[in-house]
Amino acid sequence: MDHNGIQQAVCEVIGVALEQGQPVAPGFCRAEQAAWDSLKHVEIVFALEDRFNLQFSETDMQQMDSVNKITQRISELL
């Protein structure tokens, strides 16, 4: 899967987890969204692990606070 495909899937997963009704924008980040709290963050991480068949480290989970950072990390792991 290429970078754009990963980014699109990340946007979809986050949109579903945050009940947006549509994928979020590629520039979407946690700091700007009250709905992306710690519980939703765990839900997003688990959904991403399932979607991409990956397992993230604790450090990864702490640093994954935007679509861009998540996309970059998944690209590195695939």
Order of alpha helices (4+ residues) and beta strands (2+ residues): alpha-alpha-alpha-alpha
